[in-house]
Amino acid sequence: KHKKSIKVVENTDDDLIDYRKAANYLDIAIDLNLQKKPLDSNYYYLSKAFYYIKRSPENLKKYTKETKNGVTAIVATNLGEHWESRKNLDSAKYYYLKALDLIKGTNNKIIEGNVLTMVGNFFLRQKQYPKAIEYFEKGIEISKNSNDLYKLRDNYKGISEAYKSLGDEDKSAKYSQNYIKIDDSIATSEKKGIDNSVNKIINEEKNI
């Protein structure tokens, strides 16, 4: 479907053609990564996404530099993950930090929170715990302001693990409790959503 979408936009005069192509290539790369496909395939589509989003013009009627920075930041974090999975930590760090720089030019708190969480986890995996804590703390603040419970949960989990590795059991326990509370809240909310959907389907079937 994404490939068909790319073919469609290639045959239009849409000003956002490069932006739309980049978004589709990014989604293809993410899908391949979720399916554990070869890393070369993932990188191929991420590279195409990065190329088109950087090439796309700014300040069009339906497009701004802020939007461009947000999408480029998402692509950059995925490139960071890619290089980290290939044990190329210098390249991984380059793209993670590039994403951090890009989010300074956007007011999209959802994207900013996502980037901060991913960077925090990167430093956590590299056992650079003070750095990880720094980004998790920023991520917690942003996630609270944007009401992003999923990222808030992830930041609480990460910062708890970082403090545990530093031997600070009290702070680790504090953030762990926050993580459990948010995780339970999400689980309850998702269950209600599923139950409501099922009940709606059942009621619709009764009326057929």
N, C-alpha and C positions, 0 to 999 in steps of 0.2 A: 504494500500500500504506500509506503514511503517513497519507493522508487517510482511508482506511478505518479505520485504527487509531484515529484521533481520534474518528470517529463511534462506534466501539465503546465507548471509555472515557466518552463523553458520556452513554451509557445505562447506566452502572453507578453503584454507590454507593462506588466506590473512593476512599479518602481521598487518594490520589495523583493524582487526575484532572488537576489543574492542572500538576503536575510532568510527567506523561506527555504532556499536550498540548504543553507547552513543548519537550520533547525531540523530539517529532515535527515540530513547526514548525521547529525548528532544523535537523533533518536535511533537510527540504524545501529550506530556504534554502541549505544547503551544496550539495545536489544541483544546484540551479539555478545556483549560482555556478560549479560545475565544468563545467556545460554552456554557460557563457557566455551565459546568458539575460539579458534586460533587468534593469538594476540595480533598477528599481522593484519588480519581482517579488521579488527577493532581499530588499530592504528590508522589504517587506510582511510576509514570513514571519518575518524576524528580529525585527521589532517585536512580532509576535504572541507569539513565543517569549519575548521580554523581558517582556512584559506578564504572561503566565501564570506564569512562574517567579518574578517578584517578588510576584505575588498569592498564590501557593501558601503555605499555612500551614506553620509550622516545628514541629519537635519532636513530630511524630506518631510512632506506633509504628514505622513503616517509613521514617521520613524525619527528617532532622536539619538544623539550620542549616548544618552543615558541608557536607552534600550540596547544599543549596540554593546556598550560596556558590560551590561548584565549578561547578555548571551555569550559574549566572549569569555567572561569569567567562568561560566558554567563549562564551556568547552575546555578552558585551561585547567580546571580542576580534574576533569576527566582525563586529560593528557597527563596530569600529575599522577593520577592513579595508574594509568597505563605504564608509565616509566618506572613507577615504584614496583609494580608487579614484575617488571623485567630486571629489577635490582639495580637500575640506573638511578641512583639516589640524587645525583647532581641535577639531572634533567627533571626528575620529579619535583625537587625543591624549587627549581626555576619556575615551573609552571604553577605550582601552588602559590608561590610568592607573587607571581604575575597576576593571578586571580585576586589576591588580596589588594594589589595595587589598582586593579580595574574596578573593584567594588567601591572605591572611594569616589568614583564618578557616577554612582547610581544611588537612588533613594529606595531601591527595591530591597526591603528588609528580609523578605523570604530568601532571595538569592544571597544576600550578605550573610544571613544566618547559616545557610547551607555551606558557603565557602569557609566560614570560620570553623564550623564543625569538622569539615574534611581536613583542614590544615591542622587543627588540634589533634585529630586522630593520627595524622602523618607523624607529628612530633612525638606522640605517645608511642607509636610503633618503633620510632628511632630511639626511644628511651631518653628523649630530651624533655624530661617531665616539667621543669619550670616553664619552658616554652609552650608545652601542651596546655598547661594550666592557664597561661596567659590568654590563649585563644579560646579555650573552653569558657572562661569567665566572660569574655566579650560575646561569645555565642549565646550564653545564658541570658545576658542582658537584651540582646537583639531578639532572641526567640520569645522572651516574655513580652516585649513591646509589639511583636507581630502576631502574638497568640499562636505561635507554631509549636504545638505540644510535642510533635514528633522530634523536632530538632532539640527542643528543650530536654526531652528525655535522653537523647543521645549525648548531649553535653554533660548532663548530670552523671551519666554512666562513665563517660571518658574521664571527667575530672576526679571522680571517685577512684578510678583505677590509677590515675596519676599520683594522687595523694597516698594511696596504699603502697605504691612502689617506692615512694619517698619515706615510708615508715610513719606517716601521720595518720594513725588509725582513727582518731576522732573526726578529722575532716573527711576522711574517706567514708566513715559510717554516716556522717551527716548528709553527704551528697548521695550516698547509696539509698538512704531513706527517701530522699526527694525523687530519685530515679524510680523507685518501686511505686511511690504514690502516683507519679505521672503515668507510669506504665499501666497501673491498674485502672486509672481514669480513662486511658485510651482504649484499653480492652473492653471496659464497660460501655463506652461510647460506640465502639465498633459493633458490639453485640446488639445494642439497641438499634443501630442502623440496619443490621442484617435482619433482626426480628421485624422491624417496621416494613422492610422490603418484602419479606415473606408474607406478612399479614396483608399487605397491599395486593400482592399477586393472588392470594387465596380469595380475598374479597372480590377482586375483579373476575375471577373464574366463577364465583357463585352467581355473578350477575350476567354471565354469558347465556 
